[in-house]
């Protein structure tokens, strides 16, 4: 009834137009993922013939079984997970501590430190990739998990986000804590960390996906099987056009999709809260 | 319970001096209200006592112990903030217990103290709530409770009632006073509200531009203000000031508005013709057959009384407070009872007392 009313109201565009535009948008996003999902359930020959199957085939379990057969994909999955988690937690730990120092302490060089952090925003991994590689290689960290993870941990963005949040914490909390006898570390653990919970959760989602999707850096540093991530592994699976087992590449793709989706779904409530909550 | 002694407290922020040497001695169990307009340095003074600011000069002593260089936590004081500063992620119980927990009190002792304070403040049913689930008055009481459980030597209040609505403020004011009497804890209370100051303090410290303008009991300050600033700040509506000159060998004042008034309490020292400021409270003016002619321009009926504003023939403004309904007139003739006059030196604004006989 309300639908009918809204479509007949003068001067208003009909609902079906809005829905049409939305449906088109959804289709645009969903179609590639659908192709990947379906491709993972067919045999190599079907895709090899150049078909783009839009309906599920019967090869799904077999494809995944073949993928996991060598144990290599399992290790890739583990490496990817380790890298994403370490990058997410590492970035949060480093940036929350630096933001805490920059906001709550007066020390010589404070604004210098802040601006130095701020400037690195303008230097993403891609820009400083050669010097970074040189350093990592001189340290003998090429083809190690440490070499894969550590250069990605410093984060100006997260530091700035935490700084902005900390600036909204009223001075009175700091002063009340001083009266209560809480030192800087107590205050951090008992007040700042609990208040930052939602921000941390939101950042975790973003950073996990960021870490999981890393491509260029692992491509340079993780050349050996022991440390290669799923994303890199997929690239290696696409050897030459002729002998690529596309059905398995698609299956690997599905695997690579799942953890970020899971993290986003599980943390959605926190994520939205962290981005929107202003109540103190 | 403790004594507090401030000597020569000065504070500068860069080139700006906000405190110019303040002295204050607070007796055991006494409640001192520091009152003044915004920017007079009253909050800075409180924060120096708290240890949140350090003075540029001067000493702070609690129980004869010099605490000037000590951290806030080492001074054994508790503070109630204007916006309460309750930790939003902790329950009322946790908020109250936090200071004790950090100081390493035994759990049983913490529970005993929190329960005691909660009973005293009628917070017992709210102990497991979060601050955001409480009303303003309840938050205020939690902030009090957090101070009480510490059993400190000194309570510091930084305008704790100013975030409450008018009715609740009056109620909390009385509650707070009873509580302070009952606990007998030496307290400093900062406010800009002169009614709060008059009703709460054993003594008032009126601050003006970083100086202690006067330190005395509320009634002393009301009846014998030390200068024209204190006189105008305490009392509502504010005291009237009229220009005049010392005359008749110091025994009378010739008002610029006309009349010559004899001092009821004896001659003032000073040269003949010295400019004076005569203060008279609006409630002391009485309608009379002859006296100052006032042309009314504003009438404020307040129910039990009325405040009438007007101008004298020479342009000076005057306010009168009369009981009951406002008279339906636009001119009034007022007498100034000599016993109620306050005499100040015009140049300095200082009170001019009769020369000792």
Interface residues (C-beta under 8 A of the other chain):
Chain A: X170 X172 X173 X175 X176 X178 X179 X180 X181 X182 X186 X190 X191 X194 X195 X279 X280
Chain B: X50 X51 X52 X71 X72 X73 X77 X78 X79 X81 X82 X83 X84 X85 X87 X88 X89 X98 X99 X102 X103 X132 X146
